Amino acid sequence: MPRMVLIFCCLFAPLRGNAQNPDIGLLRRINLDRNRNLDRPMELISDSEYAIGVGMPVSVCLAAWIRRDGRLLEKGVNMSLAMVLNTAQTWVLKRAINRPRPAASYPDIQTFESSAWHSFPSGHTSNAFVAATSLSLNFRKWYVVVPAYAWAGAVGYSRLHLGAHYPTDVVAGALVGAGSAFATYHVNRWLKRRFVQQYTPPGGI
C-alpha cells in the first residue's frame, strides 16, 4: 500500500495546480450542461454506493453462514477484505494529496454537497468499483459482471453530474477500487495454494 500511495502522490500532485484546467473543462461540460431532470436519480445512484458496496459482501457472508457453505464464506470474506483495503488506501490518498473539491476552487460548479476538501480520489467511485470487481472475480457470470460494472460506472458518472469531483478523481477512484479487489483476490489465492493445500493430507482434511 505505501508504494501505491507514493505513486499516486507523484503522478497526481500537479493536479492541484495548472494541470487542473483540462479537468475542470470536462467537469463544466458535464455539470453545467447536465439534464437537471436527472439530478434526483443521480443523487440516488450516488447514495447507493454505501448500501450496495457494503451490503454485497455482508449478504454473501450471511448467505454462507445460513447455508453452512465454506466456499461461499471464503468469497464473502475476500470481498470484505477488499473493501477494507480500498477504504484504507482511499483514506490515505485523500489526506496525502488533500485536493479541494471543485466548487471550492470554481464557484460556478453547481454541487449538491458541502464538503470542501479531500476530493482525490473519489471515495464513492472507489467503493463502487471495489464492490463490482470483487463480485465479478468471485462470481464469474456475465449476468453478474455486466450489471455490477454498469452500476459502478453510473456511480462514477453521478459524482461528475453532481459536481462533487473532478474526472481525474473518478478515474483514480475506479483504479484504486478495482486494484484493491484484484490484489485481495490474488493474494488470497496465493495464500490458499501456499499454505492450505500444502498442509492438506492426500485423503483430505
N, C-alpha and C positions, 0 to 999 in steps of 0.2 A: 504493500500500500504506500509506503513512503516514496518509492520510486515513481509511482503513478502521480502522486501529488506534485513531486518535483517537475515532472514532465509537463503537467498541465500548467503549473506556475510559469515555466519558461515559455511555453507556447502562447499562453493567453494573457499574460501580464500586460502586453502592449494594448490590449483591448480597452484599458482604462483611459487611453489617450486618443490620438487622432485616428488610429486604426478602427475606431468605433464607427466611423462615418458610413461605410457600406452596411453595417449592422442596422443603424438607425434608419437608413434609407429604406431597406426592406421592411423593417418593422412599421414604418409610417404607411407604406403601401397596404400592408395587411390590416393594421389597426385603424387608421383614419378612413380608409375606403371600405371598411367592413360592412357587411349586411347587418344592420342593427337588429333585425328580427331574430338573428341568431345569438344575440347576446345572452339571453337566459339559457338556451340549450348549451352554449359553450361554458357557462358557469357550472351547469350541472355535470358536464363531461369533466371539467377540471376538478370539481369537488369529488368525483367518483374515484379519483386516484387512490385516496387513502382507504376507502371502504373495500374496493376491489383488490388493490395491491396487497393489503394485509389480510383481507378475507380469504383470498385464494389459498395461501399456504396453511392458514388456520383450518379451513374447510377440508383440505386434503389430510391434515393430521387427525382431525376429528373423525373423518370417514375411515381412516386407517385404524383408529382406536376402536370404533364401533364394530368394524369387520374383523378385527384382530389380524390385520394384513400387514406383515412386516415389510414387504417390498413397497407398499403404498406409503407406509410410515417413513421409510427412507426417502422417498420422493418429497414428502411434506417437510421433513427436516431439512433436506437440501434446499428447498425453496425458501424456507425460513432463514437459513444461514445466509443465503444470497441477499435477502432483504436487509439483514443486519449489516453485512459487509457494505452494501450500497449506501445505507444510511450513514455509516461511519465515514466513508470516502466523500460523500456529498457534503457532510458537515465540515470536514477538514478543508475541502476545497473552497467552500463558501467563505470561510473565515480567513483562509490564506490569501485569496485573491481580493476579497472584500469589495466587490464591484457594486456600485449603486444601481438601483432599479432604474429602468428607462425614464420614468416620469420624474425622478429626482433630478435628472440632468436635462431632460427635454420636456418642459411643461405642456407642450402641445399633445403629447401622448395621452390618450384617454384610458386611464387604468381603472380597474374595479377593485384594487387592493391598496391598502395604506402603507404596506411595508416599503421602506426606503433603501434598505441595504441587503447585502448578500444575494445578489442576483445570479451569480455564476457559480456552479451550473444550476439548471432548473431542477429543483427537488421533485416537483410533480412529475416531470418527464422521466427523471432517473428512476423513480419508484414505479412508474408505469412500465418502463422498458425492462426493469429487472424482473417484474412480475410476468410480463409477456414472454421474455426469453426463458425464464425458469420453467414456465408452464410448457413452452414449446419443446424444450430439451427433455423434459421428463415425460411428456405425453405427445409423442411424435405423430400426430394425426393432422391432416390438413384442416379438418373442421375445428381443431383447437388452435393451430398456428395462425391461420388467417384472421379469425375474429380477435385473437389476442393482440396481434400486431396492428390491426385496424384500430382497435381501441387505444393502444399506446400512442399511435400516430395522431389520433384525434386529440388526446390529452396534450401532446406536444403543440399541436396547432392551436389549441384553445388558449395556451399561455401567450401566444402572439396576438391572437384575436382580442384578448382581454388586456393587452398592453402590459403584462406582468414581467415579460422577459424579452431580451434580445434574441434573434435567431441563433447566435452562437451559444447562448445559454442553453437553448433547447437541444442543439446538436450535441453539446458536451454532456448534457443530462442523459441523452439516449446512449451515448458511448459508455458513460460510467455505469448506467444501469445494466446494459447488455453485457459489458465487460465483467461486472460483478457476478452475474449469473453464469457466464461461461467459466470464469475462474473457479467458482464454488463447485460447479458441476464436475469439472475435470479433475480438480483436486480430490473431490470425494471418490471419483472412480479410481484414481491412482492409489489413494489410501486403502480402498477396498481390495484392490489387486495386491498391494504390497503387504498388508497385514492380515486381513480377514482370510483370504484364500491361502496365504502362506501357512497359517496355523489351523486350517481345517483338515482333519484327517480324511483319508481316502473314502471312508464309509460315510462321511458327513458328520454333522455335529450330533 
